[in-house]
Amino acid sequence: MTVGADDNGSGVVGILELARVLAQRERRRTVRLISFGAEEQLSVGSPDYVRRHREELSRRGGVIFNLDSYGSLLGWNTLSGSGSAEMDSLLKQCFENEGQYFRRDVGVMPHADHFTFNAAGIPGVTLMRLNCATGRFFHHRSDDDMSRLYYTVMASSLNAVAAFAAETTQVDAVPFGFTVSSADQAEIADCWEDLFGGWSE
């Protein structure tokens, strides 16, 4: 049994705080805050959502920003997922403005909720705060409790995400295309077919 403070209580709290902050800001585009279930069972929730909304996603475009265990007391921020160099540049600027930095893992990461959006052609990333060579050493254990969280880093990271949302929803033209990296498309399609059975219902 685990409290799950970082994995993924941090993500749930992050969504609630983003809702509070973004509700006060003017915007020209819709922001959707979604909490998916069953990520540990190969992301059951997000594929269901993408399948149901694929036509709308293709028509309207967008960016997925997934918060998953980004509050570790020790470690380093990591952004994994696929998008354009211009998107990465804006993310870097937003994080650096908050005194935060991240390691960017480009390419395909099929075991996170952003991946199913990548498979639908929507750029997006997952923010995690890794704390050991294999990822996160206390997750899925009883000691994933409140003592493991770095609240200052969490707040700064959320400020960066809110700034990124503001930059992409308040401008006339988003400064990057709503597309995944062309270098990742073939591998994303292969993983989607292999792990999720393609686009069949």
Secondary structure, DSSP 8 states (H G I E B T S, - for coil): ----IIIIIHHHHHHHHHHHHHTTS--SS---------GGGTSSHHHHHHHHHHHHHHHH---EEEE-S--BSSSEEEEEEE--HHHHHHHHHHHHHTT---EEEES--TTSTHHHHHHTT--EEEEEEE-BTTB-SSTTSTT-SGGGB-HHHHHHHHHHHHHHHHHHHSSSS-SS-S---TTTHHHHHHHHHHHH-TT--
